[in-house]
Amino acid sequence: MKVIRNKIIPIGRGFGAINLFGVLFAKQKMKLTPEVLNHEMIHTCQMRELGYVPFYIVYVVEWLIRMVQHRGKLYDAYYAISFEREAYANGSNPDYITHRRHFAQWR
């Protein structure tokens, strides 16, 4: 996975890295641990399965649904997204990518 360190992307203080179309954009001070890199690789697998644009459409729609469910609490909604639940649950397992089942975010 290509990593680009910069001062602009991701926007905001709460996020240190974002995976856009399989490229990881990270703030310069963000510590890219093996867990963070694995988390982002899981997102890349999810994107490749669904297709990049459909992934983002589903991600945003699910985030909006979760925002309603969690009454506008941004971080609660974010952590409830199925893609994020899979990535956080398995980010510390370095072998997860090799054994990951297709569409595991919905299992």
Phi and psi restraints in degrees (range 20) as a CNS / XPLOR table:
assign (resid 1 and name C) (resid 2 and name N)
       (resid 2 and name CA) (resid 2 and name C) 1.0 -77.3 20.0 2
assign (resid 2 and name N) (resid 2 and name CA)
       (resid 2 and name C) (resid 3 and name N) 1.0 136.6 20.0 2
assign (resid 2 and name C) (resid 3 and name N)
       (resid 3 and name CA) (resid 3 and name C) 1.0 -117.6 20.0 2
assign (resid 3 and name N) (resid 3 and name CA)
       (resid 3 and name C) (resid 4 and name N) 1.0 128.4 20.0 2
assign (resid 3 and name C) (resid 4 and name N)
       (resid 4 and name CA) (resid 4 and name C) 1.0 -119.4 20.0 2
assign (resid 4 and name N) (resid 4 and name CA)
       (resid 4 and name C) (resid 5 and name N) 1.0 118.0 20.0 2
assign (resid 4 and name C) (resid 5 and name N)
       (resid 5 and name CA) (resid 5 and name C) 1.0 -93.4 20.0 2
assign (resid 5 and name N) (resid 5 and name CA)
       (resid 5 and name C) (resid 6 and name N) 1.0 136.4 20.0 2
assign (resid 5 and name C) (resid 6 and name N)
       (resid 6 and name CA) (resid 6 and name C) 1.0 -159.5 20.0 2
assign (resid 6 and name N) (resid 6 and name CA)
       (resid 6 and name C) (resid 7 and name N) 1.0 178.1 20.0 2
assign (resid 6 and name C) (resid 7 and name N)
       (resid 7 and name CA) (resid 7 and name C) 1.0 -99.9 20.0 2
assign (resid 7 and name N) (resid 7 and name CA)
       (resid 7 and name C) (resid 8 and name N) 1.0 -11.0 20.0 2
assign (resid 7 and name C) (resid 8 and name N)
       (resid 8 and name CA) (resid 8 and name C) 1.0 -103.1 20.0 2
assign (resid 8 and name N) (resid 8 and name CA)
       (resid 8 and name C) (resid 9 and name N) 1.0 -50.5 20.0 2
assign (resid 8 and name C) (resid 9 and name N)
       (resid 9 and name CA) (resid 9 and name C) 1.0 -102.2 20.0 2
assign (resid 9 and name N) (resid 9 and name CA)
       (resid 9 and name C) (resid 10 and name N) 1.0 129.3 20.0 2
assign (resid 9 and name C) (resid 10 and name N)
       (resid 10 and name CA) (resid 10 and name C) 1.0 -79.6 20.0 2
assign (resid 10 and name N) (resid 10 and name CA)
       (resid 10 and name C) (resid 11 and name N) 1.0 153.6 20.0 2
assign (resid 10 and name C) (resid 11 and name N)
       (resid 11 and name CA) (resid 11 and name C) 1.0 -78.9 20.0 2
assign (resid 11 and name N) (resid 11 and name CA)
       (resid 11 and name C) (resid 12 and name N) 1.0 142.4 20.0 2
assign (resid 11 and name C) (resid 12 and name N)
       (resid 12 and name CA) (resid 12 and name C) 1.0 100.3 20.0 2
assign (resid 12 and name N) (resid 12 and name CA)
       (resid 12 and name C) (resid 13 and name N) 1.0 165.7 20.0 2
assign (resid 12 and name C) (resid 13 and name N)
       (resid 13 and name CA) (resid 13 and name C) 1.0 -88.3 20.0 2
assign (resid 13 and name N) (resid 13 and name CA)
       (resid 13 and name C) (resid 14 and name N) 1.0 -24.0 20.0 2
assign (resid 13 and name C) (resid 14 and name N)
       (resid 14 and name CA) (resid 14 and name C) 1.0 -78.2 20.0 2
assign (resid 14 and name N) (resid 14 and name CA)
       (resid 14 and name C) (resid 15 and name N) 1.0 -14.7 20.0 2
assign (resid 14 and name C) (resid 15 and name N)
       (resid 15 and name CA) (resid 15 and name C) 1.0 -123.7 20.0 2
assign (resid 15 and name N) (resid 15 and name CA)
       (resid 15 and name C) (resid 16 and name N) 1.0 135.1 20.0 2
assign (resid 15 and name C) (resid 16 and name N)
       (resid 16 and name CA) (resid 16 and name C) 1.0 -102.3 20.0 2
assign (resid 16 and name N) (resid 16 and name CA)
       (resid 16 and name C) (resid 17 and name N) 1.0 -16.5 20.0 2
assign (resid 16 and name C) (resid 17 and name N)
       (resid 17 and name CA) (resid 17 and name C) 1.0 -152.9 20.0 2
assign (resid 17 and name N) (resid 17 and name CA)
       (resid 17 and name C) (resid 18 and name N) 1.0 152.4 20.0 2
assign (resid 17 and name C) (resid 18 and name N)
       (resid 18 and name CA) (resid 18 and name C) 1.0 -146.1 20.0 2
assign (resid 18 and name N) (resid 18 and name CA)
       (resid 18 and name C) (resid 19 and name N) 1.0 139.6 20.0 2
assign (resid 18 and name C) (resid 19 and name N)
       (resid 19 and name CA) (resid 19 and name C) 1.0 -98.6 20.0 2
assign (resid 19 and name N) (resid 19 and name CA)
       (resid 19 and name C) (resid 20 and name N) 1.0 113.6 20.0 2
assign (resid 19 and name C) (resid 20 and name N)
       (resid 20 and name CA) (resid 20 and name C) 1.0 -116.6 20.0 2
assign (resid 20 and name N) (resid 20 and name CA)
       (resid 20 and name C) (resid 21 and name N) 1.0 110.5 20.0 2
assign (resid 20 and name C) (resid 21 and name N)
       (resid 21 and name CA) (resid 21 and name C) 1.0 56.1 20.0 2
assign (resid 21 and name N) (resid 21 and name CA)
       (resid 21 and name C) (resid 22 and name N) 1.0 37.4 20.0 2
assign (resid 21 and name C) (resid 22 and name N)
       (resid 22 and name CA) (resid 22 and name C) 1.0 85.6 20.0 2
assign (resid 22 and name N) (resid 22 and name CA)
       (resid 22 and name C) (resid 23 and name N) 1.0 3.9 20.0 2
assign (resid 22 and name C) (resid 23 and name N)
       (resid 23 and name CA) (resid 23 and name C) 1.0 -111.6 20.0 2
assign (resid 23 and name N) (resid 23 and name CA)
       (resid 23 and name C) (resid 24 and name N) 1.0 128.7 20.0 2
assign (resid 23 and name C) (resid 24 and name N)
       (resid 24 and name CA) (resid 24 and name C) 1.0 -91.9 20.0 2
assign (resid 24 and name N) (resid 24 and name CA)
       (resid 24 and name C) (resid 25 and name N) 1.0 118.5 20.0 2
assign (resid 24 and name C) (resid 25 and name N)
       (resid 25 and name CA) (resid 25 and name C) 1.0 -99.8 20.0 2
assign (resid 25 and name N) (resid 25 and name CA)
       (resid 25 and name C) (resid 26 and name N) 1.0 124.9 20.0 2
assign (resid 25 and name C) (resid 26 and name N)
       (resid 26 and name CA) (resid 26 and name C) 1.0 -131.4 20.0 2
assign (resid 26 and name N) (resid 26 and name CA)
       (resid 26 and name C) (resid 27 and name N) 1.0 141.2 20.0 2
assign (resid 26 and name C) (resid 27 and name N)
       (resid 27 and name CA) (resid 27 and name C) 1.0 -64.6 20.0 2
assign (resid 27 and name N) (resid 27 and name CA)
       (resid 27 and name C) (resid 28 and name N) 1.0 149.9 20.0 2
assign (resid 27 and name C) (resid 28 and name N)
       (resid 28 and name CA) (resid 28 and name C) 1.0 -58.0 20.0 2
assign (resid 28 and name N) (resid 28 and name CA)
       (resid 28 and name C) (resid 29 and name N) 1.0 -33.6 20.0 2
assign (resid 28 and name C) (resid 29 and name N)
       (resid 29 and name CA) (resid 29 and name C) 1.0 -89.5 20.0 2
assign (resid 29 and name N) (resid 29 and name CA)
       (resid 29 and name C) (resid 30 and name N) 1.0 -2.7 20.0 2
assign (resid 29 and name C) (resid 30 and name N)
       (resid 30 and name CA) (resid 30 and name C) 1.0 -69.8 20.0 2
assign (resid 30 and name N) (resid 30 and name CA)
       (resid 30 and name C) (resid 31 and name N) 1.0 128.6 20.0 2
assign (resid 30 and name C) (resid 31 and name N)
       (resid 31 and name CA) (resid 31 and name C) 1.0 -83.7 20.0 2
assign (resid 31 and name N) (resid 31 and name CA)
       (resid 31 and name C) (resid 32 and name N) 1.0 114.7 20.0 2
assign (resid 31 and name C) (resid 32 and name N)
       (resid 32 and name CA) (resid 32 and name C) 1.0 -91.6 20.0 2
assign (resid 32 and name N) (resid 32 and name CA)
       (resid 32 and name C) (resid 33 and name N) 1.0 86.7 20.0 2
assign (resid 32 and name C) (resid 33 and name N)
       (resid 33 and name CA) (resid 33 and name C) 1.0 -76.0 20.0 2
assign (resid 33 and name N) (resid 33 and name CA)
       (resid 33 and name C) (resid 34 and name N) 1.0 164.5 20.0 2
assign (resid 33 and name C) (resid 34 and name N)
       (resid 34 and name CA) (resid 34 and name C) 1.0 -56.4 20.0 2
assign (resid 34 and name N) (resid 34 and name CA)
       (resid 34 and name C) (resid 35 and name N) 1.0 -34.1 20.0 2
assign (resid 34 and name C) (resid 35 and name N)
       (resid 35 and name CA) (resid 35 and name C) 1.0 -66.1 20.0 2
assign (resid 35 and name N) (resid 35 and name CA)
       (resid 35 and name C) (resid 36 and name N) 1.0 -42.6 20.0 2
assign (resid 35 and name C) (resid 36 and name N)
       (resid 36 and name CA) (resid 36 and name C) 1.0 -64.7 20.0 2
assign (resid 36 and name N) (resid 36 and name CA)
       (resid 36 and name C) (resid 37 and name N) 1.0 -45.2 20.0 2
assign (resid 36 and name C) (resid 37 and name N)
       (resid 37 and name CA) (resid 37 and name C) 1.0 -63.5 20.0 2
assign (resid 37 and name N) (resid 37 and name CA)
       (resid 37 and name C) (resid 38 and name N) 1.0 -40.3 20.0 2
assign (resid 37 and name C) (resid 38 and name N)
       (resid 38 and name CA) (resid 38 and name C) 1.0 -66.0 20.0 2
assign (resid 38 and name N) (resid 38 and name CA)
       (resid 38 and name C) (resid 39 and name N) 1.0 -41.8 20.0 2
assign (resid 38 and name C) (resid 39 and name N)
       (resid 39 and name CA) (resid 39 and name C) 1.0 -55.1 20.0 2
assign (resid 39 and name N) (resid 39 and name CA)
       (resid 39 and name C) (resid 40 and name N) 1.0 -46.8 20.0 2
assign (resid 39 and name C) (resid 40 and name N)
       (resid 40 and name CA) (resid 40 and name C) 1.0 -70.9 20.0 2
assign (resid 40 and name N) (resid 40 and name CA)
       (resid 40 and name C) (resid 41 and name N) 1.0 -32.5 20.0 2
assign (resid 40 and name C) (resid 41 and name N)
       (resid 41 and name CA) (resid 41 and name C) 1.0 -65.6 20.0 2
assign (resid 41 and name N) (resid 41 and name CA)
       (resid 41 and name C) (resid 42 and name N) 1.0 -35.7 20.0 2
assign (resid 41 and name C) (resid 42 and name N)
       (resid 42 and name CA) (resid 42 and name C) 1.0 -61.3 20.0 2
assign (resid 42 and name N) (resid 42 and name CA)
       (resid 42 and name C) (resid 43 and name N) 1.0 -42.4 20.0 2
assign (resid 42 and name C) (resid 43 and name N)
       (resid 43 and name CA) (resid 43 and name C) 1.0 -62.4 20.0 2
assign (resid 43 and name N) (resid 43 and name CA)
       (resid 43 and name C) (resid 44 and name N) 1.0 -39.1 20.0 2
assign (resid 43 and name C) (resid 44 and name N)
       (resid 44 and name CA) (resid 44 and name C) 1.0 -62.1 20.0 2
assign (resid 44 and name N) (resid 44 and name CA)
       (resid 44 and name C) (resid 45 and name N) 1.0 -41.2 20.0 2
assign (resid 44 and name C) (resid 45 and name N)
       (resid 45 and name CA) (resid 45 and name C) 1.0 -61.3 20.0 2
assign (resid 45 and name N) (resid 45 and name CA)
       (resid 45 and name C) (resid 46 and name N) 1.0 -42.8 20.0 2
assign (resid 45 and name C) (resid 46 and name N)
       (resid 46 and name CA) (resid 46 and name C) 1.0 -61.5 20.0 2
assign (resid 46 and name N) (resid 46 and name CA)
       (resid 46 and name C) (resid 47 and name N) 1.0 -42.5 20.0 2
assign (resid 46 and name C) (resid 47 and name N)
       (resid 47 and name CA) (resid 47 and name C) 1.0 -63.5 20.0 2
assign (resid 47 and name N) (resid 47 and name CA)
       (resid 47 and name C) (resid 48 and name N) 1.0 -43.3 20.0 2
assign (resid 47 and name C) (resid 48 and name N)
       (resid 48 and name CA) (resid 48 and name C) 1.0 -65.6 20.0 2
assign (resid 48 and name N) (resid 48 and name CA)
       (resid 48 and name C) (resid 49 and name N) 1.0 -35.1 20.0 2
assign (resid 48 and name C) (resid 49 and name N)
       (resid 49 and name CA) (resid 49 and name C) 1.0 -66.0 20.0 2
assign (resid 49 and name N) (resid 49 and name CA)
       (resid 49 and name C) (resid 50 and name N) 1.0 -47.8 20.0 2
assign (resid 49 and name C) (resid 50 and name N)
       (resid 50 and name CA) (resid 50 and name C) 1.0 -86.4 20.0 2
assign (resid 50 and name N) (resid 50 and name CA)
       (resid 50 and name C) (resid 51 and name N) 1.0 -20.8 20.0 2
assign (resid 50 and name C) (resid 51 and name N)
       (resid 51 and name CA) (resid 51 and name C) 1.0 95.4 20.0 2
assign (resid 51 and name N) (resid 51 and name CA)
       (resid 51 and name C) (resid 52 and name N) 1.0 144.3 20.0 2
assign (resid 51 and name C) (resid 52 and name N)
       (resid 52 and name CA) (resid 52 and name C) 1.0 -62.3 20.0 2
assign (resid 52 and name N) (resid 52 and name CA)
       (resid 52 and name C) (resid 53 and name N) 1.0 -50.5 20.0 2
assign (resid 52 and name C) (resid 53 and name N)
       (resid 53 and name CA) (resid 53 and name C) 1.0 -67.0 20.0 2
assign (resid 53 and name N) (resid 53 and name CA)
       (resid 53 and name C) (resid 54 and name N) 1.0 -47.3 20.0 2
assign (resid 53 and name C) (resid 54 and name N)
       (resid 54 and name CA) (resid 54 and name C) 1.0 -58.6 20.0 2
assign (resid 54 and name N) (resid 54 and name CA)
       (resid 54 and name C) (resid 55 and name N) 1.0 -35.6 20.0 2
assign (resid 54 and name C) (resid 55 and name N)
       (resid 55 and name CA) (resid 55 and name C) 1.0 -56.8 20.0 2
assign (resid 55 and name N) (resid 55 and name CA)
       (resid 55 and name C) (resid 56 and name N) 1.0 -49.6 20.0 2
assign (resid 55 and name C) (resid 56 and name N)
       (resid 56 and name CA) (resid 56 and name C) 1.0 -67.5 20.0 2
assign (resid 56 and name N) (resid 56 and name CA)
       (resid 56 and name C) (resid 57 and name N) 1.0 -34.5 20.0 2
assign (resid 56 and name C) (resid 57 and name N)
       (resid 57 and name CA) (resid 57 and name C) 1.0 -63.9 20.0 2
assign (resid 57 and name N) (resid 57 and name CA)
       (resid 57 and name C) (resid 58 and name N) 1.0 -49.3 20.0 2
assign (resid 57 and name C) (resid 58 and name N)
       (resid 58 and name CA) (resid 58 and name C) 1.0 -62.9 20.0 2
assign (resid 58 and name N) (resid 58 and name CA)
       (resid 58 and name C) (resid 59 and name N) 1.0 -40.9 20.0 2
assign (resid 58 and name C) (resid 59 and name N)
       (resid 59 and name CA) (resid 59 and name C) 1.0 -59.4 20.0 2
assign (resid 59 and name N) (resid 59 and name CA)
       (resid 59 and name C) (resid 60 and name N) 1.0 -49.2 20.0 2
assign (resid 59 and name C) (resid 60 and name N)
       (resid 60 and name CA) (resid 60 and name C) 1.0 -67.2 20.0 2
assign (resid 60 and name N) (resid 60 and name CA)
       (resid 60 and name C) (resid 61 and name N) 1.0 -42.4 20.0 2
assign (resid 60 and name C) (resid 61 and name N)
       (resid 61 and name CA) (resid 61 and name C) 1.0 -61.5 20.0 2
assign (resid 61 and name N) (resid 61 and name CA)
       (resid 61 and name C) (resid 62 and name N) 1.0 -45.3 20.0 2
assign (resid 61 and name C) (resid 62 and name N)
       (resid 62 and name CA) (resid 62 and name C) 1.0 -64.7 20.0 2
assign (resid 62 and name N) (resid 62 and name CA)
       (resid 62 and name C) (resid 63 and name N) 1.0 -38.7 20.0 2
assign (resid 62 and name C) (resid 63 and name N)
       (resid 63 and name CA) (resid 63 and name C) 1.0 -61.7 20.0 2
assign (resid 63 and name N) (resid 63 and name CA)
       (resid 63 and name C) (resid 64 and name N) 1.0 -41.5 20.0 2
assign (resid 63 and name C) (resid 64 and name N)
       (resid 64 and name CA) (resid 64 and name C) 1.0 -63.7 20.0 2
assign (resid 64 and name N) (resid 64 and name CA)
       (resid 64 and name C) (resid 65 and name N) 1.0 -41.6 20.0 2
assign (resid 64 and name C) (resid 65 and name N)
       (resid 65 and name CA) (resid 65 and name C) 1.0 -62.4 20.0 2
assign (resid 65 and name N) (resid 65 and name CA)
       (resid 65 and name C) (resid 66 and name N) 1.0 -44.3 20.0 2
assign (resid 65 and name C) (resid 66 and name N)
       (resid 66 and name CA) (resid 66 and name C) 1.0 -66.3 20.0 2
assign (resid 66 and name N) (resid 66 and name CA)
       (resid 66 and name C) (resid 67 and name N) 1.0 -31.9 20.0 2
assign (resid 66 and name C) (resid 67 and name N)
       (resid 67 and name CA) (resid 67 and name C) 1.0 -62.7 20.0 2
assign (resid 67 and name N) (resid 67 and name CA)
       (resid 67 and name C) (resid 68 and name N) 1.0 -40.5 20.0 2
assign (resid 67 and name C) (resid 68 and name N)
       (resid 68 and name CA) (resid 68 and name C) 1.0 -66.6 20.0 2
assign (resid 68 and name N) (resid 68 and name CA)
       (resid 68 and name C) (resid 69 and name N) 1.0 -46.7 20.0 2
assign (resid 68 and name C) (resid 69 and name N)
       (resid 69 and name CA) (resid 69 and name C) 1.0 -59.8 20.0 2
assign (resid 69 and name N) (resid 69 and name CA)
       (resid 69 and name C) (resid 70 and name N) 1.0 -37.4 20.0 2
assign (resid 69 and name C) (resid 70 and name N)
       (resid 70 and name CA) (resid 70 and name C) 1.0 -100.8 20.0 2
assign (resid 70 and name N) (resid 70 and name CA)
       (resid 70 and name C) (resid 71 and name N) 1.0 17.8 20.0 2
assign (resid 70 and name C) (resid 71 and name N)
       (resid 71 and name CA) (resid 71 and name C) 1.0 52.8 20.0 2
assign (resid 71 and name N) (resid 71 and name CA)
       (resid 71 and name C) (resid 72 and name N) 1.0 45.6 20.0 2
assign (resid 71 and name C) (resid 72 and name N)
       (resid 72 and name CA) (resid 72 and name C) 1.0 81.7 20.0 2
assign (resid 72 and name N) (resid 72 and name CA)
       (resid 72 and name C) (resid 73 and name N) 1.0 5.9 20.0 2
assign (resid 72 and name C) (resid 73 and name N)
       (resid 73 and name CA) (resid 73 and name C) 1.0 -80.6 20.0 2
assign (resid 73 and name N) (resid 73 and name CA)
       (resid 73 and name C) (resid 74 and name N) 1.0 105.1 20.0 2
assign (resid 73 and name C) (resid 74 and name N)
       (resid 74 and name CA) (resid 74 and name C) 1.0 -53.6 20.0 2
assign (resid 74 and name N) (resid 74 and name CA)
       (resid 74 and name C) (resid 75 and name N) 1.0 -52.9 20.0 2
assign (resid 74 and name C) (resid 75 and name N)
       (resid 75 and name CA) (resid 75 and name C) 1.0 -71.5 20.0 2
assign (resid 75 and name N) (resid 75 and name CA)
       (resid 75 and name C) (resid 76 and name N) 1.0 -35.8 20.0 2
assign (resid 75 and name C) (resid 76 and name N)
       (resid 76 and name CA) (resid 76 and name C) 1.0 -62.9 20.0 2
assign (resid 76 and name N) (resid 76 and name CA)
       (resid 76 and name C) (resid 77 and name N) 1.0 -42.9 20.0 2
assign (resid 76 and name C) (resid 77 and name N)
       (resid 77 and name CA) (resid 77 and name C) 1.0 -64.5 20.0 2
assign (resid 77 and name N) (resid 77 and name CA)
       (resid 77 and name C) (resid 78 and name N) 1.0 -42.7 20.0 2
assign (resid 77 and name C) (resid 78 and name N)
       (resid 78 and name CA) (resid 78 and name C) 1.0 -59.3 20.0 2
assign (resid 78 and name N) (resid 78 and name CA)
       (resid 78 and name C) (resid 79 and name N) 1.0 -48.7 20.0 2
assign (resid 78 and name C) (resid 79 and name N)
       (resid 79 and name CA) (resid 79 and name C) 1.0 -70.6 20.0 2
assign (resid 79 and name N) (resid 79 and name CA)
       (resid 79 and name C) (resid 80 and name N) 1.0 -15.8 20.0 2
assign (resid 79 and name C) (resid 80 and name N)
       (resid 80 and name CA) (resid 80 and name C) 1.0 -88.4 20.0 2
assign (resid 80 and name N) (resid 80 and name CA)
       (resid 80 and name C) (resid 81 and name N) 1.0 -11.2 20.0 2
assign (resid 80 and name C) (resid 81 and name N)
       (resid 81 and name CA) (resid 81 and name C) 1.0 -64.4 20.0 2
assign (resid 81 and name N) (resid 81 and name CA)
       (resid 81 and name C) (resid 82 and name N) 1.0 134.6 20.0 2
assign (resid 81 and name C) (resid 82 and name N)
       (resid 82 and name CA) (resid 82 and name C) 1.0 -57.9 20.0 2
assign (resid 82 and name N) (resid 82 and name CA)
       (resid 82 and name C) (resid 83 and name N) 1.0 -38.0 20.0 2
assign (resid 82 and name C) (resid 83 and name N)
       (resid 83 and name CA) (resid 83 and name C) 1.0 -63.2 20.0 2
assign (resid 83 and name N) (resid 83 and name CA)
       (resid 83 and name C) (resid 84 and name N) 1.0 -41.4 20.0 2
assign (resid 83 and name C) (resid 84 and name N)
       (resid 84 and name CA) (resid 84 and name C) 1.0 -72.0 20.0 2
assign (resid 84 and name N) (resid 84 and name CA)
       (resid 84 and name C) (resid 85 and name N) 1.0 -37.5 20.0 2
assign (resid 84 and name C) (resid 85 and name N)
       (resid 85 and name CA) (resid 85 and name C) 1.0 -60.0 20.0 2
assign (resid 85 and name N) (resid 85 and name CA)
       (resid 85 and name C) (resid 86 and name N) 1.0 -44.2 20.0 2
assign (resid 85 and name C) (resid 86 and name N)
       (resid 86 and name CA) (resid 86 and name C) 1.0 -64.1 20.0 2
assign (resid 86 and name N) (resid 86 and name CA)
       (resid 86 and name C) (resid 87 and name N) 1.0 -45.8 20.0 2
assign (resid 86 and name C) (resid 87 and name N)
       (resid 87 and name CA) (resid 87 and name C) 1.0 -65.8 20.0 2
assign (resid 87 and name N) (resid 87 and name CA)
       (resid 87 and name C) (resid 88 and name N) 1.0 -41.5 20.0 2
assign (resid 87 and name C) (resid 88 and name N)
       (resid 88 and name CA) (resid 88 and name C) 1.0 -71.0 20.0 2
assign (resid 88 and name N) (resid 88 and name CA)
       (resid 88 and name C) (resid 89 and name N) 1.0 -37.4 20.0 2
assign (resid 88 and name C) (resid 89 and name N)
       (resid 89 and name CA) (resid 89 and name C) 1.0 -67.1 20.0 2
assign (resid 89 and name N) (resid 89 and name CA)
       (resid 89 and name C) (resid 90 and name N) 1.0 -26.7 20.0 2
assign (resid 89 and name C) (resid 90 and name N)
       (resid 90 and name CA) (resid 90 and name C) 1.0 -120.5 20.0 2
assign (resid 90 and name N) (resid 90 and name CA)
       (resid 90 and name C) (resid 91 and name N) 1.0 4.9 20.0 2
assign (resid 90 and name C) (resid 91 and name N)
       (resid 91 and name CA) (resid 91 and name C) 1.0 -61.6 20.0 2
assign (resid 91 and name N) (resid 91 and name CA)
       (resid 91 and name C) (resid 92 and name N) 1.0 -27.9 20.0 2
assign (resid 91 and name C) (resid 92 and name N)
       (resid 92 and name CA) (resid 92 and name C) 1.0 -90.1 20.0 2
assign (resid 92 and name N) (resid 92 and name CA)
       (resid 92 and name C) (resid 93 and name N) 1.0 0.8 20.0 2
assign (resid 92 and name C) (resid 93 and name N)
       (resid 93 and name CA) (resid 93 and name C) 1.0 -100.8 20.0 2
assign (resid 93 and name N) (resid 93 and name CA)
       (resid 93 and name C) (resid 94 and name N) 1.0 102.7 20.0 2
assign (resid 93 and name C) (resid 94 and name N)
       (resid 94 and name CA) (resid 94 and name C) 1.0 -65.7 20.0 2
assign (resid 94 and name N) (resid 94 and name CA)
       (resid 94 and name C) (resid 95 and name N) 1.0 -18.8 20.0 2
assign (resid 94 and name C) (resid 95 and name N)
       (resid 95 and name CA) (resid 95 and name C) 1.0 -93.6 20.0 2
assign (resid 95 and name N) (resid 95 and name CA)
       (resid 95 and name C) (resid 96 and name N) 1.0 -2.2 20.0 2
assign (resid 95 and name C) (resid 96 and name N)
       (resid 96 and name CA) (resid 96 and name C) 1.0 -58.5 20.0 2
assign (resid 96 and name N) (resid 96 and name CA)
       (resid 96 and name C) (resid 97 and name N) 1.0 -42.9 20.0 2
assign (resid 96 and name C) (resid 97 and name N)
       (resid 97 and name CA) (resid 97 and name C) 1.0 -58.2 20.0 2
assign (resid 97 and name N) (resid 97 and name CA)
       (resid 97 and name C) (resid 98 and name N) 1.0 -39.8 20.0 2
assign (resid 97 and name C) (resid 98 and name N)
       (resid 98 and name CA) (resid 98 and name C) 1.0 -72.4 20.0 2
assign (resid 98 and name N) (resid 98 and name CA)
       (resid 98 and name C) (resid 99 and name N) 1.0 -22.6 20.0 2
assign (resid 98 and name C) (resid 99 and name N)
       (resid 99 and name CA) (resid 99 and name C) 1.0 -110.9 20.0 2
assign (resid 99 and name N) (resid 99 and name CA)
       (resid 99 and name C) (resid 100 and name N) 1.0 2.5 20.0 2
assign (resid 99 and name C) (resid 100 and name N)
       (resid 100 and name CA) (resid 100 and name C) 1.0 -65.2 20.0 2
assign (resid 100 and name N) (resid 100 and name CA)
       (resid 100 and name C) (resid 101 and name N) 1.0 134.2 20.0 2
assign (resid 100 and name C) (resid 101 and name N)
       (resid 101 and name CA) (resid 101 and name C) 1.0 -85.3 20.0 2
assign (resid 101 and name N) (resid 101 and name CA)
       (resid 101 and name C) (resid 102 and name N) 1.0 149.8 20.0 2
assign (resid 101 and name C) (resid 102 and name N)
       (resid 102 and name CA) (resid 102 and name C) 1.0 -59.7 20.0 2
assign (resid 102 and name N) (resid 102 and name CA)
       (resid 102 and name C) (resid 103 and name N) 1.0 139.5 20.0 2
assign (resid 102 and name C) (resid 103 and name N)
       (resid 103 and name CA) (resid 103 and name C) 1.0 57.0 20.0 2
assign (resid 103 and name N) (resid 103 and name CA)
       (resid 103 and name C) (resid 104 and name N) 1.0 35.6 20.0 2
assign (resid 103 and name C) (resid 104 and name N)
       (resid 104 and name CA) (resid 104 and name C) 1.0 -62.0 20.0 2
assign (resid 104 and name N) (resid 104 and name CA)
       (resid 104 and name C) (resid 105 and name N) 1.0 -23.2 20.0 2
assign (resid 104 and name C) (resid 105 and name N)
       (resid 105 and name CA) (resid 105 and name C) 1.0 -64.1 20.0 2
assign (resid 105 and name N) (resid 105 and name CA)
       (resid 105 and name C) (resid 106 and name N) 1.0 -19.2 20.0 2
assign (resid 105 and name C) (resid 106 and name N)
       (resid 106 and name CA) (resid 106 and name C) 1.0 -109.5 20.0 2
assign (resid 106 and name N) (resid 106 and name CA)
       (resid 106 and name C) (resid 107 and name N) 1.0 12.3 20.0 2
